[in-house]
Amino acid sequence: MRQTLISLCLVSAIASPAFAADKTPQQRISELEARVKTLEANAEALRTQAADAVAAAKEARAAIEEMKAAPPATAVASEAPAANEAPAEAPAPETASANGNAFNPAISIILNGAYGHHSLNPNLYSRAGFPLAGGAGPGPQGISLGESEVSFAANIDDKLYGQLTLTAEDENGETHVGVEEAFIDTTTLPHGFSLRAGRFYSNIGYLNSHHAHTDFFYDRPLAYQAFLGNQYGDDGVQLRWVAPTDLFLEFGGEVFRGQNYPSGGAAHAGAGVKTLFAHAGGDVGVESSWLAGVSMLKANSDNTEDGFTGASKLYIADATWKWAPQGNFKDGGVTLRGEYFRENRDGQFTDTANPMLDQPWVGTRNGYYLEGVYRINRSWDAGYRYDHLSADRSGPYASSYDPVRNSLMLTWLNSEFSLVRLQYSQDKPNPTDIDNILTLQYQVSLGAHGAHKF
């Protein structure tokens, strides 16, 4: 390089009129050497800057890859319509993030409406062996705005995550706005433990911890209506442990206030409900996966909505199996699911309208549902569900008839943010009535939504 620079300088100097005029050869050589040193210094500076730029680019690329690999800053437990695609368990909230917006809440909105036609007047509906407690029962006749929700979720700091979900629902012409969930989760407890506190849905069974807009069908199974008033949620605390194994294993327990059905009265010093649950799941090859669990809800109740005071235990067994070509459920696949409920009651029945009818309530009731859903492609789902309830043969609400219901649905998903569902159900709630129900439902999701559970 030195020889090249000297040659360039010589050519430049010779071409200049001042070069040949009045300078000796020694002076001209000295000037050229000085100029060469200056050019070499500049070249070295350029090489240093280039090396620094390459190093900075490598650091930036590494930071980008790290951010891509990191889990989302927030996870919203409520689910978008595309949750029917059955993504895996949502990741735990991120404990730290380089994102400056990491602690700003993600906001999601679910709008849900329907048109329902019943052959039986919903106001005359009665279910043999099971009073319509906890808000359970048939949907309204005609056009209605169903339960819509607004959810806020974010990391609170490096150790806590929080979520607030508000719901708006129309009932008999009156709009009710309430707090559906409001809880905090720990994110840094060791050895796979996590703690939740606040108001939330219990983790018993399968569907109970899922928001209703993630269901494959317009309404909840009869067993959920009869035994949990559609869905059990309350104020409480939950301790959960996930085993550090390839096979998914979780165990946990909860203590709730016991204000809501199937409990009532917040008995036992405001800790009237206790639950235990265990779930296991895994993959079978590339195309199949499964999840199964057992749960128990024990309630000490004081005058529940159906007039019961005493102790009750509800046992639930659930199982889900999914198959999809190459494991890609978005493009097609099959989901089979079932849950079995068994309830034991030991207490007293009180009839507020006629105290002379008070009597012991000791007995067992059962219920289950089975459903299958075929994902035809990314735009269409089709499914069938069978519901069955078994009432007590003696005692309050005794009946020898078992209510049953058959449902068919077809869902069109325009995108992961919107769907339209057509559902037909034939409900036989008692020995004399049959309710043929045709429902057209729309549902849209606005804002941020994280993955839903399996």
Secondary structure, 3 states (H helix, E strand, C coil): CHHHHHHHHHHHHHHCCCCCCCCCHHHHHHHHHHHHHHHHHHHHHHHHHHHHHHHHHHHHHHHHHHHHHCCCCCCCCCCCHHHHHCCCCCCCCCCCCCCCCCCCCEEEEEEEEEEEEECCCHHHCCCCCCCCCCCCCCCCCEEEECCEEEEEEEECCCCEEEEEEEEEEEECCEEEEEEEEEEEEECCCCCCEEEEEEEEECCCCCHHHCCHHHCCCCCCCHHHHHHHCCCCEEEEEEEEEECCCCCEEEEEEEEECCCCCCCCCCHHHHCCEEEEEEEEEEEECCCEEEEEEEEEEEEEECCCCCCEEEEEEEEEEEEEEEECHHHCCCCCEEEEEEEEEEEEEEEEECCCCCHHHCEEEEEEEEEEEEEEEEECCCCEEEEEEEEEEECCCCCCCCCCCCCEEEEEEEEEEEECCEEEEEEEEEEECCCCCCEEEEEEEEEEEEECCCCCCC
